Amino acid sequence: MGSQFLEDNFAPVSQEHTITELEVTGRIPEHLDGRYLRNGPNPLSEVDPATYHWFMGDGMVHGVRLRDGKAEWYRNRWVRNPFVAGLLGGGPSPRAERNEVSCGLDAIGANTNVISHAGKTLALIEAGVSAYELTDELDTVGQCDFDGTLPGGYTAHPKRDPATGELHAVSYFFGRGNRVQYSVIDVHGHARHTVDIEVTGSPMMHDFSLTEKYVVFYDLPVTFDAESAVNLTMPPVLRTPAKLVVSALLGRVRIPDPIAARAAGRIGSNGDLPYRWNPRYPARIGVMPREGGNADVRWFEVEPCYVFHPLNAYDDGDSVVLEVVRHPKMFDREVHGPGEGASTLDRWTVDLSAGKVLEERLDDRGQEFPRVDERLVGRRHRYGYSIAIADGATPGDSVYKHDFRTGSSVVRSFGRGRQPGEFVFVPASPGAAEDEGVLMGFVFDAATRRSDLTLLDAETLETVGAIHLPARVPHGFHGNWAPTE
């Protein structure tokens, strides 16, 4: 049985490139001085199509260096955790020591996001797996625990406060039982604040929202599935008692780290994902003051659904406004990746005075990977961007620009057979208007089997320039612009 997540442009590439001669159509604006980086799953070893989950592939980071109106290089590199380093024959990666919580999870690659912070390039993943530090040229340095200030893994979706430059994040790990961790990393790359928050059970909390006043938690019904995990990690004779033990522990007490680590290590790289849709689990969001604690979280029920990615959030008087991409379900019938119905753009307004949530549909077209001007994270914004999604995971041919002031949107189609990934906004200058700058992202061309780093005018969505790669970038997850410091 085949898997759509191993076919067409989901299929992995088999080679690392360093290319310094890149063809460019149009122009590269002179103000762009930095690297566009994008992370995604790229299995190195042979995988079983019947069990492979898109989220579990070995991490590969792609990057294009722009400076002085030129494209200086394209590189792609596997993130060399010990598993990948062993397969490539290089031995364990530097600084590959195991930390106390994520021990055993290092077989799963940091494959979801890539950011720059405090002078470092960091490849990120969630669920208690370690972040990895990379060089500017994308070679692996080793695990990152923020100089020992945040052991136990991180998250794929930190948010940078534009006022302070600090990274805020919410991290989950099934070994923590019914707790997730809110953390703040300062501008020097050290954790200055951590808080444990009690949730209903053991949810997959992929992302969160941040406003000027609040942290927002998405406690939604995709949860750690003991049966799936045990089937993956135990011989048949031990599965029934193991399921009973794991089910009893989850959501009630913290699983001892050696037990969780042993199970996670056997799940290993490029396998199944032990999270499933759980119709018995309540769907709710939690709102906590930024400097608050577990007792300060207020919980609000919402209609059952799943959210991978909020677009943005902001305070509005006594309300908190959340704009999210809402999936009706996740990992119910389709357990190898997203594919449970149309993912729509919705607005949830949390009325803190009335104690209720107003849920509105803003756009019923299938879409994902929403982004906003990073200078407005946690602030009221006018514009947001997303890409068309055909069937829950496969990109369509379009980028959407949403105008939340007028309620209108602009569509940029790249044409038949051309599929964009996530696009990010880069302002023309620090004081530029909200859509004064470029959108950049990879676009795959099925006819040539190659990808371009495409630059769009953020105001009009017209092409400014395209850097043509002599290879393709598989459909992956998240990217960011890393400006030269």
Helices and strands as residue ranges (DSSP letters): G 4-6, G 8-10, E 18-19, E 23-26, E 34-41, G 54-56, E 59-67, E 70-78, H 82-87, G 105-107, E 113-117, E 120-124, E 131-134, E 140-144, E 159-160, E 167-171, G 174-176, E 179-185, E 191-198, E 208-210, E 214-219, E 222-224, H 226-233, H 236-249, H 257-267, E 275-277, E 284-289, G 294-296, E 298-301, E 306-316, E 319-327, E 344-351, E 356-363, E 367-371, G 374-376, E 383-389, E 395-403, E 408-413, E 418-420, E 424-427, E 437-445, E 450-457, E 463-468, E 479-483
